[in-house]
Amino acid sequence: MSASDNVAARLHPETRLVHAGTMRSQFGETSEALFLTQGHVYDNAAQAEGRFLNTDPGFQYGRLSNPTVAMLEERMAAFEGAEACRATATGMAAVTAAVMAPVRAGDHVVAASALFGSCRYIVEDHLPRYGVETTLVEGTDIEAWRKAVRPNTKVFFLESPSNPTLEVLDIAAIAKIAKAAGAILVVDNVFATPLFQRPLDLGADVVVYSATKHIDGQGRCLGGLILGAKALIEGDIQQYLRQTGPALSPFNAWVMLKSLETLPLRVGKQAENAAKVADWLAAHAVPSRVIFCGHSNHPQAEIIARQMSGPSTLIAFEVPGGKAGAYRMLDACRLIRISNNLGDAKSLIVHPATTTHQRFTPEVRAAMGVTDGLVRLSIGLEHPDDLIADLEQALAKV
Ligand SMILES: *Cc1c(COP(=O)(O)O)cnc(C)c1O
């Protein structure tokens, strides 16, 4: 293998997404190779010893590292502007490692209450089993973060925009409180995508992605990514990943590595389509509430203007008639399919109250803004006029 094409920071983000991290084998392949191997052989016993001592650079075993996975990690780190990146088998493996690895029994975690269902489970149910105290706060209330801090607070965790109500949190302000408290701020950046929001520049310590979403972008592979400073990522987090074993398959890493090359094209176009659909929905008589990060009437429009460079590819809106009205609309969609996934080239619609947020009590759902008439729409790469035509005939059935 030749040395990595070390892509200089002066190159534009699009260029880094095509070239960063590339390692060519002796065959000089144009496209990055897929190293579908569990392990690596050594020239001699002493070399094996050197690998284990970390004095001989190279690969050992797939649970620890893999050349294709390493290319994805380096490319993503170069795009995000992070010192280090580690890939995981799923987005939830990334979130769990980022939140669990830095804490010990007796520590305390503060998180925004509006979280992706499984993320909330990790904070609310899982951490306390191991003696880690947790506090959920209303994320938009900056004072609530400050008040939640205890002497043993080690991690702040938030998602912005949140799922499914697209609530946007002031990352810079929350990062300041975390820093003063000596805690690290972990940001789940899935809904914003790495294209439209840069949490590390806003003061966050760790960024996590479900690469399953926009990074794959075509509904194929599960994956996760954790990015941040070398000391953090290659310390507790790497140790946690290596020993507990949520390694990303090299095949999935290869799919995502190639997907990164087209990320700005895909996500840029999806966001453009989402803006057209959201404008149309806002002007339509049936939806009573349309939430879109690109609209000036978004409750946190002022924060969005400061912190995001694009609107995300998701729209949330409310139809009259509660659950029955929402079901009538979903069942009438023809082109847009019902799925809890998002970030796909195919537009997908979901009724959060009965799927992704089903396990919460009606009171908790109400506090999260997940009403019975709320639907979440993930916009894909279809022509926006076809999506609008599909929504028009579906809304007529509500
Ligand atoms: C999907 C998602 C996750 C979990 O990712 P998986 O790849 O499904 O494990 C975490 N956070 C957010 C915001 C998500 O949308």
The ligand as a Gaussian input file, in Angstrom:
#p B3LYP/6-31G(d) Opt

LIG

0 1
 C      -31.497000       6.610000      12.960000
 C      -30.981000       7.471000      14.036000
 C      -30.140000       6.957000      15.030000
 C      -29.796000       5.473000      15.100000
 O      -29.106000       5.037000      13.981000
 P      -29.100000       3.485000      13.512000
 O      -28.153000       3.501000      12.372000
 O      -30.494000       3.149000      13.155000
 O      -28.622000       2.700000      14.671000
 C      -29.678000       7.811000      16.013000
 N      -30.010000       9.117000      16.022000
 C      -30.812000       9.656000      15.070000
 C      -31.142000      11.096000      15.147000
 C      -31.319000       8.862000      14.053000
 O      -32.113000       9.389000      13.137000

